[in-house]
Amino acid sequence: MTRPSDPESPGRDRSTFDWLLEDGQPAVRYFTLVDLLGRREEDPEVRRARSRIPKVGWAAQLLRRQKPKGHWEAREPTDLRGWTRFLQFPQFRSTMWPALVLADLGLTAREPRIRRTAELLFRYKLRLSSPFNFYTEEVCAVGNLARMLTRFGYGEDRRVRKLYDWLIEDQREDGGWNCAPDRPGTLDCWEALAAFSSVPKPKRSRKMEAALERGVEFYLERSLLREGERYEPWFRFHYPTHYFYDVLVGLDVVTGLGYSQDRRLRPALRVLAEKRRPDGRWALDAVHPDVEGGLQKDYEGREIRPWSLERAGRPSKWITLSALRVQRRVAEAS
């Protein structure tokens, strides 16, 4: 398969692809080979890149900080309050957050350290007999966990399927989702749609497909951005996204679900094109919590410590990969 071309800047894409294919970040190399260059999983270069993801780069750095039992917290809790918080808080530093990133980077339960983390999540957060289970959480947490465990390879587990049942039940009449009870949907609750997108099409139930179609329509009706036209963080690109929305998040989810031809994507696609740098790359614009008015505080009133894989304001391999993936889907659908 030939690489995409840009007639206005010959060579710009070649330089960008060479940058994405560097060995130092095998996760980026793997997804570039598969998603942008159309290589098959059995291709020797693809297999080598995938095998190196837990050994080199961002995933390896995260796994080095993991405790032997599979968590990132200093220790397992000893009291009721600790069990409530375990694996979720502090925000962006506890187990849920690096595990989400590792799922994005392509790791699965074939890696023993991922299995240990998944076992903890099943034991402490998906037990119906426990008062701390995720079946009573808000849509952001439920969607993130469902997406993560599906990517890890547990999509057929009855406890994970129950998370999807919860998401279907929580969908609003307008097709969206909202963390607040009895409120209309909002683009900011993208995690449910992203969770459904992680389920391979042959594995989706009719109820999943119906929820997905209504959810996509909700986003397309709003051009992926209309709610946030005066809210600058939605027009800055981030990673990790955690539970925040931006235009690239919407584009990646909706085009990944096969809706790349819809004309209502055009305003968001213009934003994407305008943000491309002259060298063919996109920057990591900001690190979450990128909230107007100052740092966001967690539920206990403490300031959240930002964390990211790359430096804000600099060209980002992960953002560039995501942006080019969106553009490729749109080009192939036209």
Helices and strands as residue ranges (DSSP letters): H 12-20, H 26-31, I 32-36, H 44-52, H 58-64, H 80-85, H 96-104, H 112-125, G 134-136, H 139-149, I 150-154, H 158-170, H 191-197, G 201-203, H 206-221, G 226-228, G 232-235, H 247-256, G 263-265, H 266-274, H 317-333
